[in-house]
Amino acid sequence: MAVSGEKASDEAAPEGAAPGGAGFGRAEAPALAVRGLTVRAGGRVLVEDVTFAVRPGEVFALLGPNGAGKTTTLRAVLGLIRPAAGEVWLAGRKLWPGRPSALRAVGGLIEAPAVYPYLTGWDHLKHVGRMRGVFDPAALYALAERTGIAPHLSARVATYSLGMRQRLALALALVGRPAVVVLDEPMNGLDPPGMRDFRMFIRELAAEGQAVLFSSHLLAEVEAVADRIGLMAGGRLLWSRSVADVRRAAGRRYRMVLRPPEAGEALLRAAPEVVRLEPVPDAPPGTVWVWLEDETKAPALIARLAGAGVEVRAAAPDVPPLQELFFAWTEADGQAYPRGRAER
């Protein structure tokens, strides 16, 4: 479903009404601010007390297992569902509770692209342009070229591949250059070249000052595109931080080869500076990953092992990919990210 903000009168928020607090100062006002968002349906709490902000030029990714509340959160940001509590601000205007005119500042793509199969791609772009009050054929064609659908504009959408429909939906979401772009699993259906193009395109949007909020299960793509990530589980946002901060907070991982294996692993499990210990898959016995809260303690730890009669035949720092961190977080409901205060 491609969503574009409705045409409406320009209704500014009252002076001083933008969210305050740490990180919400006027000098760096967020393009999107979500505060205390709670969504209920059928007696169930789908999203509870979710708070985050996305600033102009920033790419923020929501991660989490199925049922974590990611899509529900995005739907509330796009005005598709009404929250039970909380606020959503778009470019300084309050959407929930508040003014539908705030939707002028947002465009989005939620779940599968909802398009009219009997219309052409150009028909779609013209229709959305007129709806938003920004019908400019030259600008619409430039957007089609940018998203890679220009050669197919005269064809009916029924003939489009899934990836081409995804590109069309993205183009529709960007009509009128909204300040906030919301994308739910935007790389579904894209082939590897399409995913590469998507990465470049999202970074271009951010470079031009648009705020991008997206969810994805393709963790390598998130790592390549996002400035910050937030982990959701059970309808709550457990934390949000920059990708670099996530790596630092998760600790430095070392790959060690221990002899004898049993004695070395026992000593490591008892060491207070060791956050986690895991065997390396498909490696000889005694080959382990050692996660340290503070990497500067690695030499002293190795010396202590040697003093206890354990030979450390190899010890090399190893930065884990985001995918491995994600599995650890979700298995522990986010508790594998214990150090420091999460940015909210």
C-alpha positions in Angstrom: 0.0 0.0 0.0 1.5 3.3 -1.1 0.4 6.2 1.0 0.8 9.9 0.2 -0.3 12.7 2.5 -3.6 14.3 1.7 -4.0 17.8 0.3 -5.2 20.0 3.1 -5.0 23.6 4.3 -1.7 24.7 5.8 -2.3 24.6 9.5 0.7 25.3 11.7 1.1 24.0 15.2 0.8 26.5 18.0 4.0 28.3 19.1 6.0 26.1 21.4 3.8 23.0 20.7 6.6 20.9 19.2 7.8 18.1 21.5 10.3 19.3 24.1 12.9 17.5 26.2 16.3 16.2 25.5 17.2 15.9 21.9 14.1 17.9 20.8 15.5 21.4 20.8 14.6 23.9 18.1 18.0 23.9 16.6 17.7 20.2 15.7 13.9 19.8 15.6 12.9 16.3 14.4 11.0 15.8 11.2 9.1 13.0 12.9 8.5 12.7 16.6 6.6 9.8 18.2 5.9 10.1 21.9 4.2 7.5 24.2 2.5 5.8 21.2 0.0 3.1 22.3 -2.2 1.1 20.0 -4.9 -1.4 21.1 -7.2 -3.6 19.0 -9.6 -6.3 20.1 -8.7 -6.0 23.7 -5.0 -6.5 22.9 -2.1 -4.0 23.2 -0.3 -4.0 19.9 2.1 -1.2 20.6 2.8 0.3 24.0 4.5 3.6 25.0 6.8 3.8 21.9 8.9 7.0 21.8 11.5 7.9 19.1 12.4 10.8 16.7 13.9 11.0 13.3 15.6 14.2 12.2 15.9 15.6 8.7 18.6 13.8 6.8 18.5 10.8 9.0 17.7 7.1 8.2 16.1 5.2 11.1 15.4 1.5 10.9 13.0 -0.5 13.1 14.1 -4.1 13.7 12.3 -6.9 15.5 10.8 -10.3 15.1 7.4 -10.8 13.5 4.6 -9.5 15.7 7.0 -7.0 17.4 4.7 -4.0 16.4 6.8 -2.5 13.7 4.1 -2.3 11.0 1.5 -1.1 13.5 3.8 1.7 14.5 4.4 2.7 10.9 0.7 2.6 10.2 0.0 5.0 13.1 2.7 7.4 11.8 1.0 7.4 8.4 -2.4 8.1 9.9 -3.9 4.7 8.9 -4.8 3.7 12.4 -5.8 5.8 15.4 -3.7 5.2 18.5 -5.2 4.8 21.9 -2.7 7.2 23.5 0.4 9.2 22.6 1.4 11.7 20.0 2.8 11.7 16.5 4.3 14.9 15.1 5.2 15.4 11.4 7.3 18.4 10.5 6.2 20.3 13.5 2.5 19.5 13.2 0.6 17.1 15.5 -1.1 14.3 13.8 -2.3 12.3 16.8 -4.2 13.8 18.4 -4.5 16.8 16.2 -4.7 17.7 12.6 -5.1 15.6 9.4 -3.2 18.4 7.6 0.0 17.0 9.2 -0.3 14.2 6.6 1.0 16.6 4.0 4.4 16.1 5.4 4.6 12.3 5.0 4.6 9.6 2.3 4.9 5.9 2.7 4.8 2.4 1.5 3.1 -0.2 3.8 3.2 -4.0 3.2 2.5 -5.1 -0.4 2.0 -2.3 -3.0 -1.7 -1.6 -3.5 -2.0 -0.4 -7.1 -4.6 -0.5 -9.9 -3.7 -3.3 -12.3 -5.7 -1.8 -15.2 -4.0 1.6 -15.0 -0.6 2.5 -16.3 2.3 3.6 -14.2 1.9 7.2 -15.6 -1.8 7.1 -14.7 -0.8 6.4 -11.1 1.7 9.2 -10.9 -0.8 11.7 -12.4 -3.5 10.6 -10.0 -1.4 11.0 -6.9 0.1 14.2 -8.1 -3.4 15.7 -8.5 -4.5 14.4 -5.1 -1.5 16.1 -3.4 -2.0 19.3 -5.4 1.5 19.1 -6.9 0.8 17.9 -10.4 3.9 18.7 -12.4 4.5 16.4 -15.3 8.2 17.1 -15.5 8.8 16.5 -11.8 6.7 13.3 -11.9 8.7 12.0 -14.9 12.0 12.9 -13.1 10.7 10.9 -10.1 9.9 7.9 -12.4 13.4 8.1 -13.9 14.9 8.2 -10.4 13.0 5.1 -9.2 13.7 3.2 -12.4 10.1 2.9 -13.7 10.3 5.5 -16.6 10.7 2.9 -19.4 7.5 1.2 -18.2 5.2 4.2 -17.6 3.0 3.5 -20.5 2.4 -0.2 -19.6 -0.5 -1.3 -17.5 0.6 -2.2 -13.9 -0.9 -5.7 -14.4 2.2 -6.4 -16.5 4.7 -5.2 -13.9 6.9 -7.6 -11.9 6.7 -7.5 -8.1 9.9 -5.5 -8.0 8.6 -3.0 -10.5 5.4 -2.6 -8.5 7.6 -1.9 -5.5 9.4 0.8 -7.4 6.2 2.3 -8.5 4.8 2.3 -5.0 8.0 4.0 -3.8 7.7 6.7 -6.5 4.0 7.3 -5.4 5.1 7.7 -1.8 7.6 10.4 -2.8 5.3 12.6 -4.9 5.5 16.1 -3.6 8.8 15.5 -1.8 7.4 14.8 1.7 9.6 15.7 4.7 9.1 12.2 6.1 9.3 9.0 4.2 8.0 5.8 5.8 8.7 2.4 4.3 7.7 -1.0 5.5 9.9 -3.8 4.2 10.7 -1.8 1.1 13.2 -4.2 -0.4 10.7 -7.1 -0.6 10.6 -8.3 -4.2 13.8 -6.5 -5.3 16.6 -8.4 -7.0 20.2 -7.7 -5.9 20.7 -4.8 -8.4 17.4 -3.4 -7.2 18.5 -3.7 -3.6 21.7 -1.9 -4.4 19.8 0.9 -6.2 17.5 1.1 -3.2 20.4 1.6 -0.8 21.8 4.4 -2.9 18.4 6.0 -3.3 17.6 6.1 0.4 21.0 7.6 1.2 20.3 10.2 -1.5 16.9 11.1 0.1 18.7 11.6 3.4 21.4 13.7 1.8 18.7 15.9 0.5 17.3 16.4 3.9 14.3 14.0 4.0 13.8 11.9 7.1 13.4 8.1 6.4 11.8 5.6 8.7 11.8 2.0 7.6 11.4 -1.5 8.8 13.2 -4.5 7.4 14.3 -8.1 8.1 17.2 -7.8 5.7 19.8 -6.9 8.4 22.7 -6.5 6.0 20.8 -3.9 4.2 19.9 -2.1 7.4 23.5 -2.1 8.4 24.4 -0.6 5.0 21.7 2.1 5.0 20.6 3.1 8.5 22.1 5.8 10.7 20.2 4.6 13.7 18.3 1.4 14.6 15.6 0.7 17.1 14.8 -2.8 18.4 11.1 -3.7 19.0 9.8 -6.7 20.8 6.4 -7.4 22.3 5.0 -4.1 21.1 7.7 -2.0 22.9 10.7 -0.2 21.6 13.5 -1.7 23.8 16.1 0.8 22.7 17.3 3.0 19.8 20.9 4.0 19.0 23.3 4.6 16.2 24.7 1.6 14.4 28.2 2.5 15.7 26.9 2.9 19.3 25.2 -0.5 19.1 28.5 -2.1 18.1 30.4 -0.4 20.9 27.7 -1.2 23.5 27.6 -4.8 22.4 31.3 -5.2 23.3 34.3 -6.2 21.3 34.3 -9.8 20.2 37.5 -11.8 20.1 38.1 -15.2 18.4 40.3 -17.3 20.6 41.8 -20.7 20.4 42.3 -22.3 23.8 44.3 -25.3 24.9 43.1 -27.2 26.9 39.6 -26.2 25.7 37.6 -27.3 28.8 39.8 -25.4 31.3 40.0 -22.3 29.2 36.3 -22.1 28.6 35.6 -22.6 32.3 37.9 -19.7 33.3 36.3 -17.4 30.7 32.8 -18.2 31.9 33.9 -17.1 35.4 35.7 -13.9 34.2 33.7 -10.8 35.1 34.9 -8.9 32.0 33.4 -11.5 29.7 29.9 -10.6 28.5 29.3 -13.7 26.5 31.1 -16.8 25.4 30.1 -18.8 22.3 31.7 -21.7 20.4 32.7 -20.9 16.8 30.6 -23.1 14.5 32.5 -25.6 12.4 35.8 -24.9 14.1 38.1 -27.1 16.1 37.4 -27.7 19.8 38.5 -24.8 22.0 37.8 -22.2 19.3 35.4 -19.6 20.9 34.1 -16.1 20.5 34.7 -14.1 23.6 32.6 -10.9 24.0 34.2 -8.3 26.2 32.5 -5.2 27.7 35.8 -3.4 27.5 38.3 -4.4 24.8 41.2 -2.8 26.7 40.9 -5.7 29.3 41.8 -8.3 26.6 45.6 -8.4 27.3 45.1 -8.8 31.1 42.5 -11.6 30.5 44.9 -13.5 28.2 47.7 -13.1 30.7 45.4 -14.5 33.5 44.5 -17.5 31.3 48.2 -18.2 30.7 48.9 -17.9 34.4 46.3 -20.5 35.0 47.9 -22.9 32.6 45.7 -22.2 29.6 47.5 -21.6 26.3 45.8 -19.0 24.1 47.1 -20.0 20.7 45.3 -17.2 18.9 43.4 -14.1 19.9 42.1 -11.8 17.2 39.5 -9.1 17.4 36.4 -9.8 15.3 33.5 -7.4 14.7 30.2 -9.4 14.3 27.7 -8.5 11.6 24.5 -6.9 12.7 22.6 -10.2 11.9 24.4 -12.0 14.7 23.7 -9.2 17.1 20.0 -9.2 16.1 19.7 -13.0 16.9 21.3 -12.5 20.3 19.0 -9.5 21.1 15.7 -11.2 20.1 16.5 -14.4 21.8 17.0 -12.5 25.0 14.1 -10.0 24.3 16.7 -7.2 24.0 18.5 -8.0 27.2 21.7 -8.9 25.3 22.2 -5.1 24.9 22.6 -4.3 28.6 25.3 -1.6 28.8 24.5 2.2 28.9 21.3 4.1 28.7 19.4 3.7 25.5 18.6 6.9 23.5 14.8 7.4 23.5 
